[in-house]
Amino acid sequence: MSKVRVLVGTRKGAFVLTSDGKREQWDVSGPHFAGWEMYHLKGSPADPNRLYASQSSGWSGQVIQRSNDGGKTWETVGNKFTYDGVPGTHQWYDGTPHPWEFKRVWHLEPSLTDPDTVYAGVEDAALFLSKDGGQNWEELSGLRGHGSGPRWQPGAGGMCLHTIILDPSDSSRIFIAISAAGAFRTDDAGKTWKPINQGLRSQYIPDPTAEVGHCVHHIAMHPSRPGVLFMQKHWDVLRTENAGDLWQEVSGNLPTDFGFAIDVHAHEPDTIYVVPIKSDSEHFPLEGKLRVYRSRTGGNEWEPLTKGLPQSNCYVNVLRDAMAVDSLDKCGVYFGTTGGQVYASPDAGETWAPIVRDLPAVLSVEVQTLS
Amino acid sequence: MIRVVLPAPLRTLAHVDGEVQLQVAGPVTHRTVLDALEAKYPMLAGTIRDHTTQQRRPWLRFFACQEDLSHESPDAPLPEAVATGAEPYLVVGAIAGG
């Protein structure tokens, strides 16, 4: 019988939530790495028991953990993230040059085919690659070397590379996103990169249609259709049909198109989910009502999903990496909040229930569907 | 034998309880003590000193014999009491959290 494993990163540790295919009863394991910020945990598609976790703190910096048994036990691996060559400068918040400084790993993306190969998106923004299970890390410096790096600047959360999407149909193609630089694509396995921000419009930057400088919050793709991407930008939800060459806004009837998380149904490539957040200064749901919005048409037409979610006095946020789906039938949808709840829907969003209610603030949620 | 007291999160990371004891050949300095610590506990590399710059991480301090030694040269000799093991070398995390 199928099982589901939900990997939850929080401000004060990691949790592993497991259930059978019914997704009604959950076992909660944790906190792992209690007291540390766990920005992200993710399992290898090639070996589901191989997990990687990003552990960090203001006191002790970055640690990378690896598990070979699905999160029961962990071992530290390499944590040396050294920029290639002279790192140079990016823009600081006030527009002045600021030296590139490594702060933390925001996102770990294991290879689709090799458990020992894993990518790391870091702050200050760069992409690193390990081919030995996380022991050694090498920067794919063609990204920072693209030439626009001196114009990148941090978002409120820092200048982070937070999204890494591997194209299942083309091992040389990778998409990444940086706050606040935008989205980039490589078609040669990371040697060279191009910004893919045409069609984005950001009123809060001097040139609203600039090549770089957009605060892309998250991107999602359905593996059966890797040329179609969905983006939750700072404001605006967008879609591209051509691997990012041109984006079109699909915010449609959303009550607000600010938000962080976005994901795609496991079996319906045009069904997408977002959690609208009131605004960039008020990081909580409109009217205190926690609503997931679903579009079954690839955007523009959205419906609120509320059954089982708090519809009054709810002022939590859902961060960019804190939504995921399983691949069971019906598709399960999961998200975590800064209030410490992890909600699950076993029926593609029709109904919701909390798996846990009182964790530390949730930073990331990933889901593994296990046979 | 050099005695080192680590903050609790680093003791957990290194899977140790209480003080750590280290053998240091040659001069006893911040650098040689921390090099020996990282050699014995590789998971601590990068958590006390930045990997690239080898600078003390800003939210950590070094104390011994009731003195703050955080701002001394990495190659300055530590007090004789640390070198003989009479006093521990303390790695202390800044108090934060409100």
Interface residues (C-beta under 8 A of the other chain):
Chain A: A34 G35 W36 S57 G58 W59 S60 G61 Q62 V63 T76 N79 K80 F81 T82 F102
Chain B: P7 P9 L10 T12 L13 P42 M43 A45 G46 T47 I48 D50 H51 T52 R57 W59 L60 G93 A94 A96
